[in-house]
Amino acid sequence: MLSLLRDRTHPHLFLAHAVALTGRGLAAVALALLAYDLAGVQTSAVLGTALALSSSSRTASPARPATSPSPSPRSARAR
């Protein structure tokens, strides 16, 4: 398991994942504070609706890669 950390890519991926999780957590806290500031007594209803919409939008739209794969020069020569 520790041999994976010797490869330079894996620690970077792990760090990127940790940063993304931290950002998502901070966004949830910010959303809760905004709902409390805007709604006061109705905070639970506003926050529940906002989190439900956020979760359903993440579920409904799958993640898309940033770039499309292109053939490598090696596979182009094999043809």
All heavy atoms as a GROMACS GRO file, in nm:
protein
  565
    1MET      N    1   0.082  -0.119   0.000
    1MET     CA    2   0.000   0.000   0.000
    1MET      C    3   0.087   0.126   0.000
    1MET      O    4   0.057   0.222  -0.068
    1MET     CB    5  -0.091  -0.004   0.123
    1MET     CG    6  -0.185   0.109   0.132
    1MET     SD    7  -0.313   0.087   0.010
    1MET     CE    8  -0.411   0.227   0.041
    2LEU      N    9   0.194   0.126   0.077
    2LEU     CA   10   0.281   0.243   0.081
    2LEU      C   11   0.360   0.261  -0.047
    2LEU      O   12   0.409   0.370  -0.075
    2LEU     CB   13   0.376   0.233   0.200
    2LEU     CG   14   0.310   0.245   0.337
    2LEU    CD1   15   0.412   0.228   0.448
    2LEU    CD2   16   0.238   0.377   0.351
    3SER      N   17   0.370   0.154  -0.126
    3SER     CA   18   0.441   0.166  -0.253
    3SER      C   19   0.368   0.260  -0.349
    3SER      O   20   0.429   0.320  -0.436
    3SER     CB   21   0.462   0.030  -0.317
    3SER     OG   22   0.337  -0.027  -0.352
    4LEU      N   23   0.237   0.273  -0.331
    4LEU     CA   24   0.160   0.365  -0.415
    4LEU      C   25   0.202   0.510  -0.391
    4LEU      O   26   0.199   0.592  -0.483
    4LEU     CB   27   0.011   0.350  -0.388
    4LEU     CG   28  -0.055   0.225  -0.441
    4LEU    CD1   29  -0.200   0.221  -0.398
    4LEU    CD2   30  -0.044   0.217  -0.591
    5LEU      N   31   0.242   0.541  -0.270
    5LEU     CA   32   0.279   0.680  -0.238
    5LEU      C   33   0.416   0.717  -0.295
    5LEU      O   34   0.451   0.834  -0.300
    5LEU     CB   35   0.276   0.701  -0.087
    5LEU     CG   36   0.138   0.690  -0.024
    5LEU    CD1   37   0.148   0.706   0.126
    5LEU    CD2   38   0.042   0.790  -0.083
    6ARG      N   39   0.493   0.618  -0.336
    6ARG     CA   40   0.623   0.648  -0.397
    6ARG      C   41   0.606   0.704  -0.537
    6ARG      O   42   0.690   0.781  -0.584
    6ARG     CB   43   0.708   0.522  -0.400
    6ARG     CG   44   0.753   0.481  -0.263
    6ARG     CD   45   0.851   0.367  -0.268
    6ARG     NE   46   0.870   0.316  -0.133
    6ARG     CZ   47   0.857   0.190  -0.098
    6ARG    NH1   48   0.830   0.099  -0.188
    6ARG    NH2   49   0.875   0.154   0.027
    7ASP      N   50   0.500   0.662  -0.605
    7ASP     CA   51   0.471   0.717  -0.738
    7ASP      C   52   0.424   0.861  -0.719
    7ASP      O   53   0.342   0.890  -0.632
    7ASP     CB   54   0.364   0.634  -0.807
    7ASP     CG   55   0.336   0.680  -0.948
    7ASP    OD1   56   0.421   0.750  -1.005
    7ASP    OD2   57   0.229   0.645  -1.001
    8ARG      N   58   0.473   0.951  -0.799
    8ARG     CA   59   0.444   1.093  -0.780
    8ARG      C   60   0.297   1.128  -0.804
    8ARG      O   61   0.244   1.221  -0.744
    8ARG     CB   62   0.533   1.174  -0.875
    8ARG     CG   63   0.520   1.321  -0.855
    8ARG     CD   64   0.614   1.397  -0.942
    8ARG     NE   65   0.583   1.538  -0.926
    8ARG     CZ   66   0.657   1.634  -0.970
    8ARG    NH1   67   0.768   1.607  -1.034
    8ARG    NH2   68   0.624   1.759  -0.953
    9THR      N   69   0.229   1.054  -0.888
    9THR     CA   70   0.091   1.086  -0.924
    9THR      C   71  -0.006   1.062  -0.808
    9THR      O   72  -0.096   1.142  -0.784
    9THR     CB   73   0.048   1.003  -1.046
    9THR    OG1   74   0.141   1.024  -1.151
    9THR    CG2   75  -0.091   1.042  -1.092
   10HIS      N   76   0.012   0.954  -0.735
   10HIS     CA   77  -0.084   0.917  -0.633
   10HIS      C   78  -0.093   1.017  -0.518
   10HIS      O   79  -0.206   1.050  -0.476
   10HIS     CB   80  -0.056   0.775  -0.582
   10HIS     CG   81  -0.084   0.671  -0.685
   10HIS    ND1   82  -0.211   0.630  -0.716
   10HIS    CD2   83  -0.002   0.602  -0.766
   10HIS    CE1   84  -0.207   0.540  -0.812
   10HIS    NE2   85  -0.080   0.521  -0.844
   11PRO      N   86   0.017   1.067  -0.464
   11PRO     CA   87   0.001   1.170  -0.359
   11PRO      C   88  -0.068   1.296  -0.410
   11PRO      O   89  -0.147   1.359  -0.338
   11PRO     CB   90   0.144   1.201  -0.316
   11PRO     CG   91   0.222   1.081  -0.352
   11PRO     CD   92   0.157   1.026  -0.475
   12HIS      N   93  -0.044   1.331  -0.536
   12HIS     CA   94  -0.112   1.450  -0.591
   12HIS      C   95  -0.262   1.425  -0.604
   12HIS      O   96  -0.342   1.514  -0.576
   12HIS     CB   97  -0.052   1.487  -0.727
   12HIS     CG   98   0.083   1.548  -0.717
   12HIS    ND1   99   0.185   1.518  -0.804
   12HIS    CD2  100   0.134   1.638  -0.631
   12HIS    CE1  101   0.292   1.585  -0.771
   12HIS    NE2  102   0.264   1.660  -0.665
   13LEU      N  103  -0.300   1.305  -0.649
   13LEU     CA  104  -0.442   1.273  -0.658
   13LEU      C  105  -0.508   1.272  -0.520
   13LEU      O  106  -0.620   1.319  -0.503
   13LEU     CB  107  -0.461   1.139  -0.728
   13LEU     CG  108  -0.432   1.136  -0.877
   13LEU    CD1  109  -0.439   0.995  -0.930
   13LEU    CD2  110  -0.530   1.226  -0.952
   14PHE      N  111  -0.437   1.216  -0.423
   14PHE     CA  112  -0.489   1.212  -0.287
   14PHE      C  113  -0.508   1.352  -0.233
   14PHE      O  114  -0.612   1.384  -0.172
   14PHE     CB  115  -0.395   1.132  -0.197
   14PHE     CG  116  -0.442   1.121  -0.056
   14PHE    CD1  117  -0.542   1.033  -0.022
   14PHE    CD2  118  -0.386   1.200   0.043
   14PHE    CE1  119  -0.587   1.022   0.108
   14PHE    CE2  120  -0.430   1.191   0.173
   14PHE     CZ  121  -0.531   1.102   0.206
   15LEU      N  122  -0.410   1.438  -0.253
   15LEU     CA  123  -0.420   1.576  -0.206
   15LEU      C  124  -0.534   1.651  -0.276
   15LEU      O  125  -0.610   1.725  -0.212
   15LEU     CB  126  -0.288   1.649  -0.228
   15LEU     CG  127  -0.284   1.794  -0.181
   15LEU    CD1  128  -0.304   1.802  -0.030
   15LEU    CD2  129  -0.153   1.858  -0.220
   16ALA      N  130  -0.548   1.630  -0.406
   16ALA     CA  131  -0.657   1.695  -0.480
   16ALA      C  132  -0.793   1.648  -0.429
   16ALA      O  133  -0.887   1.728  -0.416
   16ALA     CB  134  -0.643   1.665  -0.629
   17HIS      N  135  -0.803   1.520  -0.398
   17HIS     CA  136  -0.929   1.468  -0.344
   17HIS      C  137  -0.958   1.528  -0.207
   17HIS      O  138  -1.073   1.565  -0.178
   17HIS     CB  139  -0.920   1.316  -0.337
   17HIS     CG  140  -1.049   1.251  -0.301
   17HIS    ND1  141  -1.154   1.242  -0.388
   17HIS    CD2  142  -1.090   1.192  -0.187
   17HIS    CE1  143  -1.255   1.181  -0.330
   17HIS    NE2  144  -1.217   1.149  -0.206
   18ALA      N  145  -0.856   1.540  -0.124
   18ALA     CA  146  -0.875   1.599   0.009
   18ALA      C  147  -0.917   1.745  -0.002
   18ALA      O  148  -1.004   1.791   0.073
   18ALA     CB  149  -0.746   1.586   0.089
   19VAL      N  150  -0.857   1.819  -0.093
   19VAL     CA  151  -0.894   1.960  -0.113
   19VAL      C  152  -1.038   1.971  -0.162
   19VAL      O  153  -1.115   2.057  -0.116
   19VAL     CB  154  -0.795   2.028  -0.210
   19VAL    CG1  155  -0.847   2.164  -0.255
   19VAL    CG2  156  -0.659   2.042  -0.146
   20ALA      N  157  -1.078   1.882  -0.253
   20ALA     CA  158  -1.215   1.884  -0.304
   20ALA      C  159  -1.316   1.854  -0.193
   20ALA      O  160  -1.421   1.918  -0.185
   20ALA     CB  161  -1.230   1.785  -0.418
   21LEU      N  162  -1.284   1.757  -0.109
   21LEU     CA  163  -1.375   1.725   0.002
   21LEU      C  164  -1.384   1.841   0.102
   21LEU      O  165  -1.492   1.871   0.153
   21LEU     CB  166  -1.327   1.599   0.073
   21LEU     CG  167  -1.352   1.468   0.000
   21LEU    CD1  168  -1.289   1.352   0.076
   21LEU    CD2  169  -1.501   1.444  -0.019
   22THR      N  170  -1.272   1.906   0.128
   22THR     CA  171  -1.273   2.021   0.218
   22THR      C  172  -1.358   2.134   0.160
   22THR      O  173  -1.438   2.196   0.230
   22THR     CB  174  -1.130   2.070   0.243
   22THR    OG1  175  -1.053   1.962   0.295
   22THR    CG2  176  -1.127   2.185   0.340
   23GLY      N  177  -1.341   2.158   0.031
   23GLY     CA  178  -1.420   2.262  -0.035
   23GLY      C  179  -1.569   2.232  -0.033
   23GLY      O  180  -1.652   2.322  -0.010
   24ARG      N  181  -1.603   2.105  -0.053
   24ARG     CA  182  -1.744   2.068  -0.052
   24ARG      C  183  -1.803   2.086   0.089
   24ARG      O  184  -1.916   2.131   0.105
   24ARG     CB  185  -1.761   1.924  -0.098
   24ARG     CG  186  -1.903   1.884  -0.116
   24ARG     CD  187  -1.914   1.749  -0.181
   24ARG     NE  188  -2.053   1.716  -0.200
   24ARG     CZ  189  -2.095   1.600  -0.243
   24ARG    NH1  190  -2.008   1.507  -0.274
   24ARG    NH2  191  -2.223   1.576  -0.257
   25GLY      N  192  -1.724   2.052   0.191
   25GLY     CA  193  -1.770   2.072   0.328
   25GLY      C  194  -1.788   2.219   0.362
   25GLY      O  195  -1.886   2.258   0.426
   26LEU      N  196  -1.693   2.301   0.320
   26LEU     CA  197  -1.704   2.444   0.344
   26LEU      C  198  -1.824   2.504   0.271
   26LEU      O  199  -1.890   2.595   0.322
   26LEU     CB  200  -1.576   2.516   0.303
   26LEU     CG  201  -1.456   2.494   0.395
   26LEU    CD1  202  -1.332   2.560   0.336
   26LEU    CD2  203  -1.485   2.549   0.533
   27ALA      N  204  -1.852   2.454   0.152
   27ALA     CA  205  -1.968   2.503   0.078
   27ALA      C  206  -2.098   2.468   0.150
   27ALA      O  207  -2.192   2.549   0.153
   27ALA     CB  208  -1.968   2.445  -0.064
   28ALA      N  209  -2.105   2.349   0.209
   28ALA     CA  210  -2.225   2.310   0.284
   28ALA      C  211  -2.243   2.399   0.406
   28ALA      O  212  -2.356   2.441   0.438
   28ALA     CB  213  -2.216   2.164   0.323
   29VAL      N  214  -2.135   2.430   0.476
   29VAL     CA  215  -2.143   2.518   0.593
   29VAL      C  216  -2.184   2.659   0.551
   29VAL      O  217  -2.269   2.722   0.615
   29VAL     CB  218  -2.009   2.520   0.669
   29VAL    CG1  219  -2.008   2.628   0.776
   29VAL    CG2  220  -1.981   2.384   0.730
   30ALA      N  221  -2.127   2.708   0.442
   30ALA     CA  222  -2.164   2.840   0.393
   30ALA      C  223  -2.311   2.846   0.353
   30ALA      O  224  -2.380   2.945   0.379
   30ALA     CB  225  -2.075   2.879   0.275
   31LEU      N  226  -2.359   2.738   0.291
   31LEU     CA  227  -2.500   2.733   0.252
   31LEU      C  228  -2.590   2.734   0.375
   31LEU      O  229  -2.693   2.802   0.377
   31LEU     CB  230  -2.526   2.608   0.167
   31LEU     CG  231  -2.666   2.589   0.115
   31LEU    CD1  232  -2.704   2.704   0.022
   31LEU    CD2  233  -2.677   2.457   0.043
   32ALA      N  234  -2.549   2.662   0.479
   32ALA     CA  235  -2.629   2.660   0.602
   32ALA      C  236  -2.632   2.798   0.668
   32ALA      O  237  -2.737   2.844   0.714
   32ALA     CB  238  -2.571   2.557   0.699
   33LEU      N  239  -2.518   2.865   0.671
   33LEU     CA  240  -2.514   2.999   0.730
   33LEU      C  241  -2.596   3.099   0.649
   33LEU      O  242  -2.663   3.187   0.705
   33LEU     CB  243  -2.370   3.046   0.744
   33LEU     CG  244  -2.286   2.972   0.848
   33LEU    CD1  245  -2.141   3.016   0.841
   33LEU    CD2  246  -2.343   2.991   0.988
   34LEU      N  247  -2.590   3.086   0.517
   34LEU     CA  248  -2.671   3.175   0.432
   34LEU      C  249  -2.820   3.150   0.452
   34LEU      O  250  -2.899   3.244   0.460
   34LEU     CB  251  -2.633   3.155   0.285
   34LEU     CG  252  -2.711   3.239   0.184
   34LEU    CD1  253  -2.680   3.387   0.204
   34LEU    CD2  254  -2.678   3.196   0.043
   35ALA      N  255  -2.858   3.022   0.461
   35ALA     CA  256  -2.999   2.990   0.485
   35ALA      C  257  -3.045   3.045   0.619
   35ALA      O  258  -3.156   3.097   0.631
   35ALA     CB  259  -3.020   2.839   0.480
   36TYR      N  260  -2.961   3.035   0.721
   36TYR     CA  261  -2.996   3.090   0.852
   36TYR      C  262  -3.010   3.241   0.847
   36TYR      O  263  -3.102   3.298   0.905
   36TYR     CB  264  -2.891   3.050   0.956
   36TYR     CG  265  -2.919   3.105   1.093
   36TYR    CD1  266  -3.018   3.049   1.172
   36TYR    CD2  267  -2.848   3.214   1.141
   36TYR    CE1  268  -3.046   3.100   1.297
   36TYR    CE2  269  -2.875   3.266   1.267
   36TYR     CZ  270  -2.974   3.209   1.345
   36TYR     OH  271  -3.001   3.260   1.467
   37ASP      N  272  -2.921   3.304   0.774
   37ASP     CA  273  -2.925   3.450   0.764
   37ASP      C  274  -3.049   3.497   0.688
   37ASP      O  275  -3.111   3.597   0.725
   37ASP     CB  276  -2.798   3.499   0.694
   37ASP     CG  277  -2.784   3.650   0.699
   37ASP    OD1  278  -2.818   3.709   0.803
   37ASP    OD2  279  -2.737   3.708   0.599
   38LEU      N  280  -3.087   3.424   0.583
   38LEU     CA  281  -3.201   3.466   0.501
   38LEU      C  282  -3.335   3.426   0.560
   38LEU      O  283  -3.431   3.503   0.553
   38LEU     CB  284  -3.189   3.406   0.361
   38LEU     CG  285  -3.074   3.458   0.275
   38LEU    CD1  286  -3.071   3.384   0.142
   38LEU    CD2  287  -3.088   3.607   0.253
   39ALA      N  288  -3.344   3.306   0.618
   39ALA     CA  289  -3.475   3.253   0.654
   39ALA      C  290  -3.506   3.264   0.803
   39ALA      O  291  -3.624   3.260   0.840
   39ALA     CB  292  -3.485   3.108   0.611
   40GLY      N  293  -3.407   3.272   0.888
   40GLY     CA  294  -3.434   3.281   1.031
   40GLY      C  295  -3.501   3.155   1.084
   40GLY      O  296  -3.439   3.051   1.096
   41VAL      N  297  -3.630   3.164   1.116
   41VAL     CA  298  -3.703   3.053   1.175
   41VAL      C  299  -3.723   2.938   1.075
   41VAL      O  300  -3.724   2.822   1.113
   41VAL     CB  301  -3.841   3.102   1.227
   41VAL    CG1  302  -3.921   2.988   1.284
   41VAL    CG2  303  -3.822   3.211   1.329
   42GLN      N  304  -3.734   2.968   0.949
   42GLN     CA  305  -3.760   2.868   0.846
   42GLN      C  306  -3.631   2.809   0.788
   42GLN      O  307  -3.630   2.755   0.678
   42GLN     CB  308  -3.840   2.931   0.732
   42GLN     CG  309  -3.976   2.981   0.772
   42GLN     CD  310  -4.070   2.866   0.800
   42GLN    OE1  311  -4.059   2.760   0.742
   42GLN    NE2  312  -4.164   2.889   0.891
   43THR      N  313  -3.523   2.817   0.862
   43THR     CA  314  -3.393   2.773   0.811
   43THR      C  315  -3.393   2.627   0.769
   43THR      O  316  -3.337   2.592   0.665
   43THR     CB  317  -3.284   2.794   0.918
   43THR    OG1  318  -3.279   2.932   0.949
   43THR    CG2  319  -3.149   2.749   0.870
   44SER      N  320  -3.455   2.540   0.846
   44SER     CA  321  -3.452   2.397   0.814
   44SER      C  322  -3.520   2.368   0.681
   44SER      O  323  -3.472   2.285   0.603
   44SER     CB  324  -3.517   2.316   0.926
   44SER     OG  325  -3.651   2.355   0.943
   45ALA      N  326  -3.628   2.436   0.652
   45ALA     CA  327  -3.697   2.414   0.525
   45ALA      C  328  -3.614   2.465   0.408
   45ALA      O  329  -3.601   2.399   0.305
   45ALA     CB  330  -3.833   2.482   0.526
   46VAL      N  331  -3.556   2.582   0.423
   46VAL     CA  332  -3.474   2.640   0.316
   46VAL      C  333  -3.350   2.556   0.293
   46VAL      O  334  -3.315   2.524   0.179
   46VAL     CB  335  -3.436   2.785   0.350
   46VAL    CG1  336  -3.335   2.840   0.252
   46VAL    CG2  337  -3.560   2.873   0.354
   47LEU      N  338  -3.283   2.517   0.401
   47LEU     CA  339  -3.162   2.438   0.389
   47LEU      C  340  -3.191   2.299   0.332
   47LEU      O  341  -3.117   2.248   0.249
   47LEU     CB  342  -3.092   2.426   0.524
   47LEU     CG  343  -2.957   2.358   0.525
   47LEU    CD1  344  -2.860   2.432   0.434
   47LEU    CD2  345  -2.902   2.352   0.666
   48GLY      N  346  -3.299   2.237   0.375
   48GLY     CA  347  -3.337   2.106   0.321
   48GLY      C  348  -3.364   2.113   0.172
   48GLY      O  349  -3.321   2.026   0.095
   49THR      N  350  -3.434   2.216   0.129
   49THR     CA  351  -3.462   2.232  -0.014
   49THR      C  352  -3.335   2.258  -0.093
   49THR      O  353  -3.312   2.198  -0.199
   49THR     CB  354  -3.560   2.349  -0.036
   49THR    OG1  355  -3.679   2.324   0.039
   49THR    CG2  356  -3.595   2.364  -0.182
   50ALA      N  357  -3.248   2.343  -0.041
   50ALA     CA  358  -3.124   2.374  -0.112
   50ALA      C  359  -3.033   2.252  -0.123
   50ALA      O  360  -2.975   2.226  -0.229
   50ALA     CB  361  -3.051   2.487  -0.041
   51LEU      N  362  -3.020   2.175  -0.015
   51LEU     CA  363  -2.935   2.056  -0.020
   51LEU      C  364  -2.996   1.948  -0.108
   51LEU      O  365  -2.923   1.874  -0.175
   51LEU     CB  366  -2.910   2.003   0.122
   51LEU     CG  367  -2.819   2.090   0.208
   51LEU    CD1  368  -2.811   2.033   0.350
   51LEU    CD2  369  -2.682   2.102   0.148
   52ALA      N  370  -3.128   1.936  -0.110
   52ALA     CA  371  -3.193   1.839  -0.197
   52ALA      C  372  -3.170   1.875  -0.344
   52ALA      O  373  -3.141   1.787  -0.427
   52ALA     CB  374  -3.343   1.832  -0.167
   53LEU      N  375  -3.183   2.002  -0.376
   53LEU     CA  376  -3.156   2.045  -0.515
   53LEU      C  377  -3.010   2.025  -0.552
   53LEU      O  378  -2.979   1.982  -0.664
   53LEU     CB  379  -3.196   2.191  -0.532
   53LEU     CG  380  -3.345   2.221  -0.531
   53LEU    CD1  381  -3.368   2.371  -0.531
   53LEU    CD2  382  -3.412   2.156  -0.649
   54SER      N  383  -2.921   2.051  -0.459
   54SER     CA  384  -2.779   2.033  -0.485
   54SER      C  385  -2.746   1.886  -0.509
   54SER      O  386  -2.675   1.851  -0.604
   54SER     CB  387  -2.698   2.086  -0.367
   54SER     OG  388  -2.563   2.057  -0.384
   55SER      N  389  -2.800   1.798  -0.426
   55SER     CA  390  -2.774   1.655  -0.441
   55SER      C  391  -2.835   1.600  -0.569
   55SER      O  392  -2.773   1.520  -0.639
   55SER     CB  393  -2.830   1.578  -0.322
   55SER     OG  394  -2.764   1.615  -0.205
   56SER      N  395  -2.956   1.643  -0.601
   56SER     CA  396  -3.021   1.591  -0.722
   56SER      C  397  -2.952   1.642  -0.848
   56SER      O  398  -2.944   1.570  -0.948
   56SER     CB  399  -3.169   1.628  -0.724
   56SER     OG  400  -3.184   1.768  -0.728
   57SER      N  401  -2.896   1.763  -0.844
   57SER     CA  402  -2.826   1.812  -0.963
   57SER      C  403  -2.696   1.736  -0.983
   57SER      O  404  -2.655   1.710  -1.096
   57SER     CB  405  -2.798   1.962  -0.951
   57SER     OG  406  -2.705   1.987  -0.849
   58ARG      N  407  -2.628   1.698  -0.874
   58ARG     CA  408  -2.505   1.618  -0.887
   58ARG      C  409  -2.536   1.478  -0.936
   58ARG      O  410  -2.458   1.419  -1.010
   58ARG     CB  411  -2.433   1.610  -0.754
   58ARG     CG  412  -2.364   1.737  -0.716
   58ARG     CD  413  -2.275   1.716  -0.596
   58ARG     NE  414  -2.220   1.842  -0.552
   58ARG     CZ  415  -2.250   1.900  -0.437
   58ARG    NH1  416  -2.330   1.840  -0.354
   58ARG    NH2  417  -2.196   2.017  -0.406
   59THR      N  418  -2.650   1.424  -0.895
   59THR     CA  419  -2.687   1.289  -0.936
   59THR      C  420  -2.737   1.286  -1.080
   59THR      O  421  -2.707   1.193  -1.154
   59THR     CB  422  -2.799   1.236  -0.843
   59THR    OG1  423  -2.754   1.247  -0.709
   59THR    CG2  424  -2.832   1.092  -0.873
   60ALA      N  425  -2.810   1.388  -1.119
   60ALA     CA  426  -2.870   1.390  -1.253
   60ALA      C  427  -2.768   1.415  -1.363
   60ALA      O  428  -2.782   1.362  -1.473
   60ALA     CB  429  -2.980   1.496  -1.258
   61SER      N  430  -2.668   1.494  -1.336
   61SER     CA  431  -2.569   1.523  -1.439
   61SER      C  432  -2.439   1.451  -1.407
   61SER      O  433  -2.371   1.486  -1.310
   61SER     CB  434  -2.545   1.674  -1.450
   61SER     OG  435  -2.495   1.722  -1.328
   62PRO      N  436  -2.404   1.351  -1.485
   62PRO     CA  437  -2.281   1.277  -1.458
   62PRO      C  438  -2.158   1.362  -1.485
   62PRO      O  439  -2.162   1.458  -1.562
   62PRO     CB  440  -2.288   1.159  -1.554
   62PRO     CG  441  -2.375   1.206  -1.665
   62PRO     CD  442  -2.473   1.302  -1.602
   63ALA      N  443  -2.050   1.326  -1.421
   63ALA     CA  444  -1.925   1.399  -1.441
   63ALA      C  445  -1.874   1.376  -1.583
   63ALA      O  446  -1.878   1.265  -1.634
   63ALA     CB  447  -1.822   1.352  -1.340
   64ARG      N  448  -1.829   1.482  -1.645
   64ARG     CA  449  -1.774   1.471  -1.781
   64ARG      C  450  -1.626   1.499  -1.777
   64ARG      O  451  -1.581   1.588  -1.706
   64ARG     CB  452  -1.843   1.572  -1.872
   64ARG     CG  453  -1.989   1.536  -1.900
   64ARG     CD  454  -2.054   1.642  -1.980
   64ARG     NE  455  -2.090   1.748  -1.883
   64ARG     CZ  456  -2.126   1.868  -1.915
   64ARG    NH1  457  -2.134   1.905  -2.039
   64ARG    NH2  458  -2.159   1.956  -1.823
   65PRO      N  459  -1.549   1.425  -1.856
   65PRO     CA  460  -1.406   1.453  -1.859
   65PRO      C  461  -1.378   1.589  -1.922
   65PRO      O  462  -1.454   1.636  -2.008
   65PRO     CB  463  -1.348   1.340  -1.943
   65PRO     CG  464  -1.462   1.288  -2.022
   65PRO     CD  465  -1.586   1.314  -1.942
   66ALA      N  466  -1.270   1.652  -1.880
   66ALA     CA  467  -1.235   1.785  -1.931
   66ALA      C  468  -1.192   1.779  -2.077
   66ALA      O  469  -1.215   1.871  -2.153
   66ALA     CB  470  -1.126   1.846  -1.846
   67THR      N  471  -1.128   1.671  -2.115
   67THR     CA  472  -1.082   1.658  -2.253
   67THR      C  473  -1.124   1.522  -2.307
   67THR      O  474  -1.147   1.428  -2.232
   67THR     CB  475  -0.928   1.667  -2.263
   67THR    OG1  476  -0.872   1.562  -2.184
   67THR    CG2  477  -0.879   1.801  -2.212
   68SER      N  478  -1.132   1.514  -2.437
   68SER     CA  479  -1.164   1.384  -2.497
   68SER      C  480  -1.033   1.312  -2.525
   68SER      O  481  -0.932   1.374  -2.559
   68SER     CB  482  -1.244   1.403  -2.625
   68SER     OG  483  -1.168   1.478  -2.717
   69PRO      N  484  -1.032   1.181  -2.512
   69PRO     CA  485  -0.908   1.109  -2.536
   69PRO      C  486  -0.869   1.114  -2.683
   69PRO      O  487  -0.953   1.106  -2.772
   69PRO     CB  488  -0.940   0.966  -2.493
   69PRO     CG  489  -1.088   0.957  -2.494
   69PRO     CD  490  -1.141   1.095  -2.472
   70SER      N  491  -0.744   1.133  -2.706
   70SER     CA  492  -0.695   1.134  -2.843
   70SER      C  493  -0.598   1.018  -2.860
   70SER      O  494  -0.533   0.977  -2.763
   70SER     CB  495  -0.625   1.266  -2.874
   70SER     OG  496  -0.519   1.284  -2.785
   71PRO      N  497  -0.587   0.966  -2.979
   71PRO     CA  498  -0.496   0.852  -2.997
   71PRO      C  499  -0.352   0.894  -2.975
   71PRO      O  500  -0.310   1.003  -3.013
   71PRO     CB  501  -0.521   0.809  -3.142
   71PRO     CG  502  -0.584   0.925  -3.208
   71PRO     CD  503  -0.655   1.004  -3.101
   72SER      N  504  -0.278   0.807  -2.911
   72SER     CA  505  -0.137   0.835  -2.888
   72SER      C  506  -0.059   0.806  -3.015
   72SER      O  507  -0.106   0.732  -3.102
   72SER     CB  508  -0.084   0.751  -2.773
   72SER     OG  509  -0.090   0.615  -2.809
   73PRO      N  510   0.059   0.860  -3.030
   73PRO     CA  511   0.138   0.834  -3.151
   73PRO      C  512   0.167   0.686  -3.170
   73PRO      O  513   0.172   0.637  -3.281
   73PRO     CB  514   0.267   0.912  -3.128
   73PRO     CG  515   0.233   1.015  -3.027
   73PRO     CD  516   0.123   0.958  -2.944
   74ARG      N  517   0.183   0.612  -3.062
   74ARG     CA  518   0.211   0.470  -3.073
   74ARG      C  519   0.093   0.396  -3.135
   74ARG      O  520   0.109   0.313  -3.222
   74ARG     CB  521   0.243   0.412  -2.936
   74ARG     CG  522   0.280   0.265  -2.944
   74ARG     CD  523   0.319   0.213  -2.809
   74ARG     NE  524   0.444   0.275  -2.769
   74ARG     CZ  525   0.506   0.254  -2.657
   74ARG    NH1  526   0.452   0.174  -2.569
   74ARG    NH2  527   0.620   0.313  -2.630
   75SER      N  528  -0.031   0.429  -3.090
   75SER     CA  529  -0.148   0.360  -3.146
   75SER      C  530  -0.174   0.405  -3.289
   75SER      O  531  -0.229   0.330  -3.368
   75SER     CB  532  -0.271   0.384  -3.059
   75SER     OG  533  -0.306   0.521  -3.061
   76ALA      N  534  -0.134   0.528  -3.323
   76ALA     CA  535  -0.152   0.575  -3.461
   76ALA      C  536  -0.058   0.500  -3.555
   76ALA      O  537  -0.093   0.470  -3.670
   76ALA     CB  538  -0.128   0.724  -3.470
   77ARG      N  539   0.062   0.466  -3.507
   77ARG     CA  540   0.158   0.392  -3.591
   77ARG      C  541   0.116   0.247  -3.609
   77ARG      O  542   0.151   0.184  -3.706
   77ARG     CB  543   0.297   0.396  -3.529
   77ARG     CG  544   0.367   0.528  -3.555
   77ARG     CD  545   0.507   0.520  -3.501
   77ARG     NE  546   0.501   0.576  -3.366
   77ARG     CZ  547   0.585   0.546  -3.269
   77ARG    NH1  548   0.682   0.463  -3.287
   77ARG    NH2  549   0.570   0.601  -3.151
   78ALA      N  550   0.041   0.193  -3.515
   78ALA     CA  551   0.003   0.052  -3.522
   78ALA      C  552  -0.099   0.028  -3.632
   78ALA      O  553  -0.116  -0.084  -3.677
   78ALA     CB  554  -0.051   0.007  -3.389
   79ARG      N  555  -0.165   0.128  -3.678
   79ARG     CA  556  -0.269   0.110  -3.779
   79ARG      C  557  -0.213   0.090  -3.915
   79ARG      O  558  -0.122   0.108  -3.967
   79ARG     CB  559  -0.360   0.231  -3.783
   79ARG     CG  560  -0.440   0.242  -3.659
   79ARG     CD  561  -0.531   0.361  -3.669
   79ARG     NE  562  -0.592   0.380  -3.538
   79ARG     CZ  563  -0.667   0.481  -3.509
   79ARG    NH1  564  -0.693   0.572  -3.598
   79ARG    NH2  565  -0.719   0.493  -3.392
   0.00000   0.00000   0.00000
